[in-house]
Amino acid sequence: MSQATARPWEAKRTDETRQIEAFLEKAGFQQVDAYRYNSASIRIRVIDPRFEGLSDEKRDAMVEPFLDQLPASTQEHIYFLLTLAPSEHPEAASKATKDERVKMLRKQLINAEFEDPVPSTL
């Protein structure tokens, strides 16, 4: 039996970030991951099929009204919001064409920083 290895960001989850995940999932987003990067910032990744083909601005506009409902003390710490369509997630990249992979590169680099964050100086 193999054991799954925890991803580095998962150790940074807190009660507060789990509440963000639960709130956004209850709002209908397919997958939400959040963690506290350091004492001053929270990172959030939302993966949802409704983002397919939309600009970052339109995606953010779908999520931000829900973030605005969070406590002000939480809102002020949200520093990083990554919105991905399932086809942009690295797990889907192996099925993409070369041209599609080139277009996904930026999102994948940002996602890589989410998955394995550079240590904070705070």
N, C-alpha and C positions, 0 to 999 in steps of 0.2 A: 504494500500500500504506500503510495507516494504522498508526501505532505506538501501542500501548497506553501510557497514562500510568501510571506507578507511583503507587500510593496513598501518602499521607504516612507511614503507619505502617510500610510495608514497608522503608523505609530504617533503621528502628530494630531490625530483626531481627538476632539474634546467633546464634552457634553454639549457645549454651545454649537459646535460644527455638526454634530449628529442631529441637533434640533433643526438646523438649516436644511440638512439633507431630507429629513422627514417632512418638513414644511413644503419644500419644493416638490417632493415626490407626491405629496397629498394634493398639490396644485396641478398635478397631471404630467409632470416631466418624467420621462422614462427612467433615466439614471442620473443621480446627483451624487457627487463626491465633494467633500469639503474637509479642510484641515486648517489648523492654525500654524502658519508659517513661522511666525515669531510673535512676540508680545504685542506688536502693533499691526499685524496683518493676517487676514484670513483669505484663503484661496478656495475658489469654487469652480468645479467643472460640471457642466450640464450636457448630457448627451440625449438627443431627442430626434426622432425621425422628422418632426415638423420643421427642423432647421435646414433640411436638404434644399439646396439651391438658393438659400437666403443669404444676404449680406450679413456681416458681423453686426452692423447697426440694427438691422431688423431682428436678428436673433436676440441681441441685448434688450431691445424694446419689448420682447415677449417675456423676458425674465425679470427685468427691473421693477415692474409694478409689484411683483411679489416680494422682491428684496426690500422695497419701500415699506412693507408691512412688518418687517422685523424690528426688534427694539433698536432705538437709535444707537445704543452702545455697541450693538453688533454691526449695524450698518456702517458706522464710522471706521470699522476695521476691515471691511471688505475691500481688498486691494486688487484682486485678480479674479476675473470672471472669464472662463473659457467655455464657449458654446460650440459643440460639435454635433454634426449629423453622424449617425452610426457608420456611414460609409467613409468618414474622415478619421475614424479611430484607427490606431495602428493595427489592430487585429483584422480590420477589413482591408488594409493596404495590400496585403499579399494577394488579394483577388483583383486588384485594380490594374488597369493598363498603365504603361509607362507614362503617358501624358497625364492621366489622372493622378499618378503618384507624385509627379512634379508639382501639380497644383496643390496637393495635400501637404507638401513638404513644410510650409510655414506652420500650419496647424500642428503637424507632428512634432516640430521642434518645440513649440510652446507646450504641447502635451508632455513631451519628454521632461521638461522642467517641472511640470506639475507632478509627474510620476516619481521623479528622483530629484528633489529640490537641492539646489546649491545651498550649503549651510549658511544660515543667517548670521550676520555680524551683530545682531541685537541680543 
